[in-house]
Amino acid sequence: MAQNARLHGFGILVLCVLSYPAMTTAQQPILNLMPFPANVQAGTGNLAVDSSFSVAFTGYSEPRLERAGERFLKQLARQTALPLSLRPAQTAKATLVIQTDHASKEIQEVGEDESYILDVSTASARLRASTPLGTMHGLETFLQLVDVSANGFAAPVVTIQDQPRFPWRGLMIDSARHFIPLDVIRRNIDGMEAVKLNVFHWHLSENQGFRAESKKYPKLHELGSDALYYTQDEIRDLVAYARDRGIRVVPEFDMPGHSTAWFVGHPELASGKGPYAIERKWGIFDPAMDPTNEKVYKFLDDLIGEMARVFPDHYFHIGGDEVNGKEWDANPKIQAFMKAHGIKNNEALQAHFSGRVQKLVTKHGKTVIGWDEVLVDGVPKDIVIQSWRGQASLAKAAKQGYRGILSNGYYLDLGWSAARHYAVDPMTGDAADLSPHEKQLILGGESCMWAEYVSPENVDSRIWPRNAAIAERFWSPQDLRDPASMYARLDFVSSRLEWLGLTHRSVTRHMLQRLAGSASRAEFAALRTLADVIEPVKDYTREQTAPAEPTSATPMNRVVDAVPLESDAGRRFGELVDQFVAVSCHDPAAEARLRVQLAAWRDNDTMLQPLVQRSFLVQEVAGRSQDLAALGSAGLAALDTIAKGQPAADSWKAQQLASIDAAKKPKAQLLLIPASAVQKLVETAAAGGACTSTKP
């Protein structure tokens, strides 16, 4: 789907602990869990986790459960550095006893029982689940419970009864625009398991590449992939790897548009004359399959049949979005077909195509998923609609009897904050007014990582940790909505994700080191200070503001590629300013922290300048560095004015706000995040009397 359409430890208090009807929202000690369970009953005391910690399985058993137990113990050992035995213990002696009632489906299905009950006492713990899926979820919860304490590692005494809110909780990764190696895919699947996501949606074909080996039609991957594709054996291994972690793999082969790479080896499928080449740029392009050519359907019948055998999941995604129709309009044969069959427009022609493809998918034992555009009159009721348009589109589909999943609001490549994604819910807007039966048709949602501006190096940082907040929206009760609680737990979970091998935090340092070259420690620290408070521009403005038209060959080695999509330092500074202003500036500790931070920003540019002169990549952000210095000066001036307790002159306010307005504007495709918070300080100072000095 192209870019134009995609629009801490114990003792801290949490404001929202949600549960079954027997337990209402209440203040309880925070548990660093994400997603937060449906029902939590906190007790008193801790269960010690030391080198004698062991696990035993009872009830149903299978090799997948044994591997899950071994994986759990390895992860616990990583987190604690304790020398743990990976062998199962005798039930009577085990610290954690795991009971699973029966097998899950051989091919995982939507709506299987994923619930579990976890009881932790001061002496032992017990995990009970109906299926291996619930067992694996419960093990992830226990891993999040374990933390350092004054007496060693421990898990708090607690009883958790948990189940997901939605049965479909997915992450889509686009491997077609930029190829993503399998080791990167695997560690992201590990991350999905940690936050209880259960669908990996794999976008495998695009204008820029066809990434799956086809033995029936080898020209697809041989000519359409730049030799960057997954073999069928690799795909099967990845599917097995995901199943071991309770995750389904749903392939997407986009058609009839987004298909230029298909036509490099098979121009006979296209509506235009060609010749065709792999597309190197981004956007919506003219090439599309010919819906009037019977040879196209024979080809797709063979290919879908082949891929249906490689991907065992019951669902098969056909894309179906963003066909601009230009090749159809210019093809006399297609126009004659439309006239002869009473097809009035291109939308109806696409509906004709989608209907034919849907029958092929059904023939091979699969259910079709498609983007919003496939929802047209006459589409069979078993099709699933994936909505990039929003809850209104989702609700419209449900009212017509179609199942749907929401992706609008969960596009990770838009660069939104975790809080903004967290505020989006599949059941709000028009969906909130659906009948109980219609609401059941909304299966859940998927976050989407479109790959125009990601590489194997930085893709983790574009998905995590924000994706954990989205995972909570899909799993946890709907009224769990407090962003402060979410961020407190997200910080903890983000660090835990690193133990899985995800590089979302470490990659920034590595990429900045490339930018800095042989920089001194002070120079690199100055670069890091700047990088900590900038973010890439949002939505799809990056392509519009690029210094040169980006392509799939454009190096992603700039500062905009290195910094995270959300600045934690910028967010925390804003929270500190809000705290300071909220108490009428009577907070000496907050004021002192603000002064230290603002002074550091004011002086940072001077320390960065030598590196600016030596590195062409750092030189690009020289203007951002100067803006940060100006923000530091403006913030300090505002605090000085507040200290006087007198209104500031209008000319002073105008001068400071002009400087801040300049800092708010994007430069080098980067936003300076503290600008709005500094503006709040200036406006507070200019109000005169809103705050009085906290200094003697």
Beta strands, then each sheet from edge to edge (+ up, - down):
strand 1: 13-14
strand 2: 28-29
strand 3: 39-48
strand 4: 55-59
strand 5: 96-100
strand 6: 116-120
strand 7: 125-129
strand 8: 147-149
strand 9: 152-162
strand 10: 168-174
strand 11: 199-203
strand 12: 205-206
strand 13: 209-210
strand 14: 248-255
strand 15: 315-319
strand 16: 367-371
strand 17: 384-387
strand 18: 403-406
strand 19: 442-449
strand 20: 534-536
strand 21: 670-672
sheet 1: 1+ 2-
sheet 2: 3+ 9- 6+ 7- 5- 4-
sheet 3: 3+ 9- 8+
sheet 4: 10+ 11+ 14+ 15+ 16+ 17+ 18+ 19+ 10+
sheet 5: 12+ 13-
sheet 6: 20+ 21-
end
